[in-house]
Amino acid sequence: MSWSGFKKSVNRAGTTLLQKTGQVERTVDREFMDEEAKYKQYEKECQALQKDSKAYWDAMHGMSVAQTNIADNLESFYGASDRASDGAMAAHAYRRAAEELDSGITKDLETAYRSAISEPVGKMCAYFPTVNEHIAKRNKKMLDYDAARSRLRKLIDKPSDDPTKLPKAQQENDETKEIFDVLNDQLIAELPALLDLRVPYFDPSFEAMIRMQCKFAEEGYEKLSGVQQYFDDKVRDDYAAGQLDAQVEGVLQEMRELSICGGQ
């Protein structure tokens, strides 16, 4: 920071302190404050969307990896007893389906998700630091204007013996006000415009995400449905009738009766 910049920072800090004690009047622009509040909410929502969209994809990828690992374990479990059994064939078919789904997520959906969702959200969030810099600059120029206005009023209320001070104070007041007004008016005009663009900007991403979710669900249903051919029709009927829980409990009871499982 240059010496000039350092002096401005010190002067602005002093103005802020005087405003807190009521010695310097603070400029209050309700229109800007309303637009800034809407913008800050939008910024918060976009940053949450960026975080959640990443978490969603990480969860999708994690689920796919976990499903593949489960399939590997099941194939090993069923294959160890009888590779020709319906259970072993079903486990093998399930592993193939899980691998195909995982490959589809990694090769196809990941690229589409990044280009249609992650990157657009990231690009929108990348604008916020620039916008915030403009807001910070506006606030600094407002402090300069408030300080100049305060000095002018003091000279008007209590004229100085030096006749050059009042014209200089008036010029400083006018110049700082002009700079502040330009930045303030620009933000009041452009912050709402930025927010108005959010729906058309995110519409394609929202539609793409729904389509990708549908594609994943449809492919998952299609591939996993093929595994059902290895199950007896009675299994599906028992599941629909809610009888599988009773069957599982029956097997658990048989396990409890074994000595190594704690039976007496």
matplotlib code that plots the C-alpha trace (Angstrom):
import matplotlib.pyplot as plt

x = [0.0, 1.3, 1.7, -1.3, -3.4, -2.3, -3.4, -6.8, -7.3, -6.5, -8.8, -11.6, -11.1, -11.4, -14.5, -16.1, -15.3, -16.7, -19.9, -20.3, -20.1, -22.5, -20.0, -20.2, -23.4, -23.6, -25.1, -28.1, -29.3, -32.3, -32.5, -28.9, -29.3, -32.3, -30.4, -27.3, -29.3, -30.9, -27.5, -25.9, -28.7, -28.2, -24.4, -25.0, -27.5, -25.1, -22.2, -24.4, -25.5, -21.8, -21.0, -24.1, -23.7, -20.2, -21.4, -24.1, -21.7, -19.3, -22.2, -23.2, -19.6, -19.2, -22.5, -21.4, -18.0, -19.7, -22.2, -19.3, -17.5, -20.7, -21.1, -17.5, -18.1, -21.4, -19.9, -17.1, -19.5, -22.0, -19.3, -17.4, -20.3, -21.6, -20.7, -23.5, -26.3, -28.9, -27.5, -24.0, -25.3, -27.3, -24.3, -22.2, -24.9, -25.2, -21.4, -21.5, -24.4, -22.7, -19.5, -21.4, -23.2, -19.9, -18.3, -21.2, -21.0, -17.2, -17.1, -20.4, -22.2, -19.2, -18.3, -21.8, -22.3, -19.2, -19.9, -23.7, -23.8, -20.4, -18.8, -21.8, -22.2, -18.5, -18.5, -21.4, -19.6, -16.5, -18.2, -18.9, -15.4, -15.5, -18.9, -17.9, -14.8, -17.2, -19.3, -16.3, -15.1, -18.5, -18.4, -15.0, -16.0, -19.1, -16.8, -14.8, -17.9, -19.3, -16.0, -15.9, -19.5, -18.9, -15.9, -17.9, -20.7, -18.4, -16.9, -20.3, -21.4, -18.2, -16.4, -12.6, -10.4, -8.8, -11.1, -9.7, -10.8, -14.5, -14.1, -11.7, -14.0, -16.9, -14.9, -13.8, -17.4, -18.6, -15.9, -16.3, -20.1, -19.8, -17.5, -19.7, -22.9, -21.5, -20.5, -23.7, -26.0, -24.1, -24.6, -28.3, -28.8, -26.6, -27.2, -30.9, -29.9, -27.5, -30.2, -32.7, -30.3, -30.1, -33.2, -32.3, -28.7, -29.5, -32.4, -30.3, -28.3, -31.5, -33.0, -29.7, -29.5, -33.1, -32.3, -29.1, -30.9, -33.5, -30.9, -29.0, -32.3, -33.5, -30.1, -29.9, -33.4, -32.7, -29.4, -30.5, -33.8, -31.7, -30.5, -34.1, -34.2, -32.0, -34.5, -37.5, -40.8, -41.8, -39.1, -40.8, -44.2, -42.9, -41.3, -44.5, -46.4, -43.9, -42.9, -39.2, -38.7, -40.2, -37.9, -34.9, -36.0, -36.4, -32.8, -31.5, -33.3, -31.6, -28.2, -29.0, -29.5, -26.0, -23.6, -20.9, -23.5, -24.2, -27.0, -27.3]
y = [0.0, 3.4, 6.3, 8.0, 4.9, 4.4, 8.0, 7.5, 4.3, 6.1, 9.0, 6.6, 4.7, 8.0, 9.0, 5.7, 6.2, 9.7, 8.4, 5.8, 8.6, 10.8, 13.5, 12.9, 12.2, 9.0, 8.9, 6.5, 5.3, 3.0, 2.0, 0.8, -1.0, -2.9, -3.9, -4.9, -7.1, -8.9, -9.3, -10.7, -13.2, -14.3, -14.6, -16.8, -19.0, -19.4, -20.3, -22.9, -24.2, -24.6, -26.5, -28.7, -29.5, -30.7, -32.7, -34.2, -35.4, -36.7, -38.7, -40.1, -41.2, -42.6, -44.5, -46.0, -47.0, -48.6, -50.4, -51.9, -53.0, -54.6, -56.4, -57.7, -59.0, -60.6, -62.4, -63.7, -64.8, -66.7, -68.0, -69.6, -72.0, -72.9, -71.0, -72.7, -71.7, -69.1, -66.9, -67.0, -66.2, -63.3, -62.0, -62.2, -60.3, -57.7, -57.1, -56.6, -54.2, -52.2, -52.0, -50.7, -48.1, -47.0, -46.8, -44.7, -42.3, -41.9, -41.6, -40.1, -38.4, -36.8, -34.9, -33.8, -32.8, -30.7, -28.8, -28.3, -27.8, -27.4, -25.0, -22.7, -22.4, -21.8, -19.1, -17.3, -17.4, -16.1, -12.8, -12.1, -11.0, -8.4, -7.1, -7.0, -4.9, -2.4, -2.3, -1.9, 0.9, 2.6, 2.4, 4.0, 6.8, 7.3, 7.8, 10.4, 12.2, 12.1, 13.5, 16.3, 17.2, 17.4, 19.7, 21.9, 22.2, 23.1, 25.9, 27.2, 27.1, 28.6, 30.5, 30.5, 33.6, 32.0, 32.9, 30.1, 27.3, 27.5, 27.3, 24.4, 22.6, 23.2, 21.8, 18.8, 18.2, 18.4, 16.2, 13.4, 13.5, 13.2, 10.2, 8.6, 9.2, 7.6, 4.4, 4.4, 4.8, 2.2, -0.4, 0.5, -0.1, -3.2, -5.2, -5.8, -6.6, -9.2, -10.8, -10.7, -12.9, -15.7, -17.6, -17.6, -18.4, -21.4, -22.7, -24.9, -26.3, -27.1, -28.9, -30.8, -32.0, -33.4, -35.1, -36.6, -37.9, -39.4, -41.0, -42.5, -43.8, -45.3, -47.0, -48.3, -49.7, -51.3, -52.9, -54.1, -55.5, -58.0, -59.4, -60.4, -63.1, -65.2, -65.0, -67.2, -65.4, -66.4, -64.1, -61.1, -62.2, -62.7, -59.3, -57.7, -59.5, -58.4, -62.0, -61.7, -60.2, -63.3, -65.5, -63.6, -63.8, -67.5, -67.9, -65.7, -67.9, -70.9, -69.1, -68.3, -72.0, -72.8, -73.2, -70.9, -68.1, -68.3, -70.9, -72.9]
z = [0.0, -0.9, 1.6, 0.0, 0.2, 3.8, 4.7, 3.0, 5.0, 8.3, 7.4, 6.5, 9.8, 11.6, 9.8, 10.6, 14.3, 14.3, 12.6, 15.4, 17.9, 16.0, 15.1, 11.4, 9.5, 7.5, 4.1, 4.1, 0.7, 1.3, -2.4, -2.4, 0.9, -0.4, -3.5, -1.6, 0.8, -2.2, -3.8, -0.6, -0.3, -3.9, -3.3, -0.2, -2.2, -5.1, -2.8, -1.1, -4.5, -5.5, -2.3, -2.4, -6.1, -5.4, -2.4, -4.6, -7.2, -4.6, -3.0, -6.4, -7.1, -3.6, -3.9, -7.2, -5.8, -2.7, -4.9, -7.0, -3.8, -2.5, -5.8, -5.6, -2.1, -3.0, -6.0, -3.9, -1.2, -3.4, -5.7, -2.8, -2.3, -5.7, -8.9, -10.8, -8.3, -9.1, -6.3, -7.7, -11.2, -9.8, -7.9, -11.0, -13.0, -10.2, -10.3, -14.1, -13.7, -10.9, -13.0, -16.0, -13.9, -12.3, -15.7, -17.0, -14.1, -14.5, -18.3, -19.3, -16.5, -14.9, -18.0, -18.6, -14.9, -14.9, -18.1, -17.4, -13.7, -11.8, -14.3, -14.7, -11.0, -10.5, -13.2, -11.5, -8.1, -9.7, -10.4, -6.7, -5.7, -8.5, -7.5, -3.8, -4.8, -6.4, -3.3, -1.1, -3.3, -3.2, 0.6, 0.7, -1.5, 0.6, 3.7, 1.7, 0.8, 4.3, 5.7, 3.0, 3.7, 7.4, 6.9, 4.6, 7.1, 9.9, 7.8, 6.9, 10.6, 11.8, 9.0, 8.9, 8.9, 5.8, 2.8, 0.7, 3.0, 2.2, -1.6, -1.3, 1.1, -1.4, -4.3, -2.3, -1.3, -4.9, -6.2, -3.6, -4.1, -7.8, -7.5, -4.9, -6.9, -10.0, -8.2, -6.2, -9.2, -11.1, -8.4, -7.9, -11.6, -12.1, -9.0, -9.9, -13.5, -12.2, -10.1, -13.0, -15.1, -12.5, -13.7, -17.5, -16.5, -14.3, -16.3, -18.6, -15.6, -13.7, -16.7, -17.4, -13.8, -13.9, -17.2, -15.8, -12.7, -14.9, -17.2, -14.2, -12.6, -15.9, -16.7, -13.1, -13.4, -16.8, -15.8, -12.3, -13.7, -15.6, -12.3, -11.3, -13.9, -11.6, -8.7, -8.3, -8.9, -5.4, -4.0, -5.6, -4.4, -0.9, -0.9, -2.1, 0.6, 3.3, 4.1, 3.6, 7.1, 8.6, 6.5, 7.7, 11.3, 10.9, 9.7, 12.5, 15.0, 13.6, 13.9, 17.5, 18.2, 17.2, 20.1, 18.5, 18.3, 22.0, 22.1, 25.3]

ax = plt.figure().add_subplot(projection="3d")
ax.plot(x, y, z, "-o")
ax.set_aspect("equal")
plt.show()
